[in-house]
Amino acid sequence: MTPPATALPVEVPQAFLGVARSLTDKLWLDRLDARGAAKALAIVQRHQLPELLARVLAGRGIDIDGVSDFLDPTIRKLLPDPYTVTEMEAAAKRIADAAMRGEKVAIFGDYDVDGATSAALLAWHLRHCGLDPLIHIPDRIFEGYGPNTEAIRALAAKGATLLVTVDCGTTSIEPLAEAKRLGMSVVVIDHHQAGTELPEVDALVNPNRLDDLSGLGHLAAVGLVLVTLVAVNRELRQRGFWTSEMPEPDLLGMLHHVALGTVADVAPLIGLNRAFVAKGLIAMRRRDHVGHTALMDVARLNGPPEAWHLGFMLGPRVNAGGRIGRADLGVRLLLEGDSVEAARIAAELDRLNSERRVIEQAAEAQAEAEALASIGLEDKIGVIVTASEGWHPGVVGLVASRLKEKFSRPAFAIALEPGGIGTGSGRSIAGVDLGKAVRQAVTDGILLKGGGHAMAAGVTLRKEKLAEFRAYLENALARDVAEARHVNELYVDGAVSARAVTTELATTLNRAGPFGSGNPEVVLALPSHQLVYADEVGQAHLRLRFKSGDGSIVNGIAFRSVGQKLGNALLANRGQQLHVAGSLSVDRYQGAERVQFRVVDVALPDQGPSVIR
């Protein structure tokens, strides 16, 4: 008789430091299970790396044989043959034809950072080929997203024979049909989700179209433009276009653009994206690009840029032109060769960004009040939908993001025009597909227009449809939201004391970067440290100091925490012992370096070794 099979033991996860519920209602979990810890030890032995760095790598699923490539990602290893992308060959040949013939090319971009960097990269290449391309970035308010018939007619009137759309165009069926009727060739380079109906164009390069098997769907548009230009360079090389008088352009010299657009578009920092950003940051540190240098100067970024600088300091300034000012300012800055003019444009973008913050804060306060009223004491609302006639359409995405962060559920902010049409943006939480719900709402006739992806969406609707839209979202997403909000976890990579928090440790852990979407920052815990100082500084930040049992001090910062759960918890526990979770960064000021701890959560000690079942 065969004995019964013995079940393998199942590892029951334990709360890290016993934190089953932090002061912001999070469960702390060790990013590594026992198997991961064994892998980390093997990485230490094979590669002679510090133990904490090895834990970080193992926690991100890096195999022992893949450690070297992860720590030093190279584009040449990760870049596939561009022709694996559907219709890439047709696109490359048509753009090469334009270069050979000296055609007038029109570039139609989007008004965000990915669109600006995509347009700038393509325009730089075409100029290198001896062309003088037209560039059109639509006005967010008067034109909206994507190609429109009026703008296309204007470009045709200026003699454009080839229209290339970047970061848009996949769903622009009628406007691009008009371009074809006007005699233009059309190439679309886009990365947004595609449906079953596509525009009839000469080439539609989009790794997220249903018939594309390239595996490059994670690329931002600017990364896809670079891949396209690799194919164009090869095509022109085969035709003998490059000469000593017109040498082949060095595309890797333009990785500044690719890094900025990729990070700002929150593209996952995996695979080729991670290599683009890692090498792009190195290029930016050389400060040899006029536009990027002016942007870093106006942002008062004195030290080497990191990925989070691109997302939170540089990107918002480029975006400001598209949000509340002239949509083409970002592209103009990135193409500007004169340092004086670049400084002037950067200063204008900086001014617009400050103005944007004021507009955003006013809308945010109103939206939060409306959200609180709708949620009520019973907390039954799964999706927040706020709307107002006083909001600027350029900030609704930012407002939705703040609402999502504050209330831990999907949120929409909609700007209503006097004519009764509302345009808005939504932001989601992990596990809730907002784009799918919005596309279905369009099909059901609730929305006039709408689209997006799992974590973000845009909508256009009539004011009288607001209540129906709210009800639809609640019905469609309530279960997903409830399940997603039930799981509120913070994964911790390891524990250290204040004495161990040094610039050397920060530098070591940064080897696992660049960090961002798809490659989360390293989260460390300071166990049982006393909060000896907490005070407000800047734009709703808290400056902090923590002391360990041996008297060592670590400086901390909690960004945008005032008035939030985190800030309230910190201010209420001055002088108390706390478990503190956060990430390390190096603060550089007037030539001096110091490490600071960017706090993301806090918990009371002595909760016990809670086992999560």
Number of C-alpha atoms within 10 A of each C-alpha: 3 4 5 6 6 6 6 6 6 6 9 10 15 19 22 22 23 22 25 21 18 22 17 17 17 19 21 24 21 17 19 22 16 10 10 20 16 14 22 27 18 16 24 18 13 12 13 11 15 16 14 21 22 27 24 23 26 26 21 17 12 20 15 17 11 11 18 12 13 19 16 15 21 17 17 9 11 15 16 15 11 21 16 15 25 21 19 23 18 16 25 25 17 20 27 24 16 17 22 15 10 14 18 19 27 25 23 29 30 28 31 27 30 31 27 32 33 33 33 25 25 21 22 19 22 20 12 15 21 13 19 16 20 16 22 22 26 22 20 21 14 7 14 14 20 22 27 20 16 11 17 22 15 12 24 19 11 12 14 23 20 26 27 24 27 30 30 22 31 27 20 18 16 14 20 27 16 16 25 18 10 15 12 24 20 27 26 26 27 29 25 21 17 19 12 8 10 14 18 14 18 17 22 25 26 30 27 23 22 12 12 16 13 16 12 22 19 20 27 27 29 32 28 26 23 23 22 23 23 19 22 24 22 17 19 20 15 10 11 9 17 15 9 6 6 11 12 17 16 11 15 15 13 20 25 26 29 28 29 28 27 29 29 26 19 14 21 20 25 20 19 22 24 29 26 29 30 24 21 21 23 16 20 22 18 10 15 12 20 19 26 24 21 23 26 22 15 22 16 10 16 15 16 14 17 19 22 16 17 21 20 12 19 23 22 23 28 31 26 29 28 27 25 21 20 18 23 22 22 30 26 19 26 27 20 18 13 11 15 12 16 22 21 14 22 28 18 19 27 21 16 23 21 15 14 22 16 12 16 20 14 13 22 22 13 16 26 19 11 16 19 13 10 16 15 10 8 6 9 12 17 23 27 26 27 24 21 17 14 13 22 21 22 24 24 27 23 19 30 28 21 19 27 20 16 14 18 17 21 27 27 27 32 31 25 22 17 10 8 12 17 25 25 26 27 29 30 26 21 16 15 23 21 25 23 15 21 27 20 16 22 17 13 11 11 21 21 17 16 23 24 22 18 18 16 22 23 24 23 20 22 16 20 12 15 18 11 13 18 18 12 18 19 18 12 15 17 17 12 16 23 16 12 16 16 10 12 15 16 20 20 22 24 19 18 12 19 21 14 14 21 18 17 12 16 19 14 15 21 18 14 21 21 23 22 19 14 15 15 15 20 23 22 24 24 25 22 21 26 22 24 15 17 21 15 17 15 9 11 15 17 23 18 24 18 26 22 18 14 10 12 14 19 23 17 23 21 23 18 16 21 20 12 14 15 24 25 14 19 27 17 11 16 17 16 16 20 22 23 26 24 22 18 23 21 17 14 14 11 7 7 9 12 13 20 22 28 21 25 19 24 26 28 18 18 12 14 11 13 15 13 12 6
